[in-house]
Amino acid sequence: MSNRDELLRIEGIRKTFPGVVALDGVDFDLRRGEVHVLLGENGAGKSTLIKMLSGAYHPDEGRVLVDGEEVRIRGAQDAERLGIATIYQEFNLVPDLTVAENIFLGRQPRRLGMIDRKRMEADAEVLLKRVGVSVSPRARVRELGIARLQMVEIAKALSLNARVLVMDEPTAVLTSEEVDKLFAIVRQLREDGVGIVFITHHLEEIAALGDRVTVIRDGKSVGQVPATTAEDELVRLMVGRSIEQQYPRQQPEKGAALLTVEGLTRDGVFHDVGFEVHAGEVVGIAGLVGAGRTEVVRAVFGADPYDKGAVKVAGAAVRRGDVNAAMAAGIGLVPEDRKGQGLVLDASVEENLGLVTLRTATRAGLVDLKGQHAAAERIAGQLGVRMAGLGQHVRTLSGGNQQKVVIGKWLLADTKVLILDEPTRGIDVGAKVEIYQLINELTAAGAAVLMISSDLPEVLGMSDRVLVMAQGRIAGELAAGEATQDAVMALAVSNPTNEKTGTEASRGH
């Protein structure tokens, strides 16, 4: 491929923040009509690099070239002028505006000094058709689901005539069907000559979509390889070591039932759900999106109401719809949305770790600050949270380290039953293994773990038993030895009734 095909080149980029070298001599290039995957663990420097391209950060050293000419990207307008558009994980859309208004925000076509709404909506319709999404340009953005929001972001990028499109974890919250649609659009953009920088943690997506891969580790570019490179080699480049066993489940001795759920029902959401989780055991809950998994565990934790049934910890009933009662009984929940529900993003690591134990550490209205600090220091060290110090704002941590903080607050509270909802979503391979080791340590210490995951290999690799939900009911239960992807999916797409299915009759025994 000739130099004329090169859209973008980054040479020797270095960027430091107080006490941290974020990027240290990174090289990267992008050609017309290619998908170049940027791969690395959380905290490796990927986000810093793409913020350089959007103009949010400026390099301390090195240079950026577009079409062979050195450029300075001082802000979003410079990036836009150069044809560089970035779609972040957190979408940059205004919920109360329409789709068309969002696509042309700040650049609305005008006629006689007034916004030409008719032309704006017609132009938006053309762009929406190009990305293959069926949505009205007049629809309010707040009415759209995640997949459609993503397509609106892509349409917005195309409205800027973007020649370089940066996509940061675009598939993190999409279903497999939505991922297929997104991939079809990315392939079409590639055919149209757009250069795409694609960031993902899903290694299986690389060969399916990518052309080349640049791996960043500890702020350095450590290799550029074809997208057909074996996953084992990609992991080795990412983490600097081979991960021999991706799911290192160690099965401790199974103890007494710690969590018992009996006939849990919420009309129209889930029906007659019952199971047990024993001390030393990991029970996985699998199922398709909308099967009712998250709704059930939120009800167990007291965050959502239920109409019938019972939740017991070590044989004692837990008052329904009462989070404080659930916490007092020893139940903890690591929610699916760690940023929105699991953390106070503008608070420090120490403050987040102390959230659950704050009440018990308070005497006569005074918080035992010294005790809280010592406990936070101990648990952060035990979990290996990578941070500048306990005072660092939790929003500045990588995804894997944020997740460790969410889990850490429950460890401090001496939780007996830990519910993990999508515990490794958006987390890189190395951090995933650290979370799995933590699950092993919890069960070895006698805790019970209930885990929901849409990552089927993760459910199969880390669970001692798998419950499969379909249409708000438990469709069946599989022991570790009989749980295969085919067996789980067969139950997940079944139409369960009140009759017990498969080995469900032996649930909890």
Secondary structure, 3 states (H helix, E strand, C coil): CCHHHEEEEEEEEEEEECCEEEEEEEEEEEECCCEEEEECCCCCCHHHHHHHHHCCCCCCEEEEEECCEEECCCCHHHHHHCCEEEECCCCCCCCCCEHHHHHCCCCCCEECCEECHHHHHHHHHHHHHHCCCCCCCCCEHHHCCHHHHHHHHHHHHHHCCCCEEEEECCCCCCCHHHHHHHHHHHHHHHHCCCEEEEECCCHHHHHHHCCEEEEEECCEEEEEEECCCCHHHHHHHHHCCCCCCCCCCCCCCCCCEEEEEEEEEECCCEEEEEEEEECCCEEEEEECCCCCHHHHHHHHCCCCCCCEEEEEECCEECCCCCHHHHHHHCEEEECCCHHHHHCCCCCEHHHHHCCCCCCCCEECCEECHHHHHHHHHHHHHHHCCCCCCCCCEHHHCCHHHHHHHHHHHHHHCCCCEEEEECCCCCCCHHHHHHHHHHHHHHHHCCCEEEEECCCHHHHHHHCCEEEEEECCEEEEEEEHHHCCHHHHHHHHCCCCCCCCCCCHHHCCC
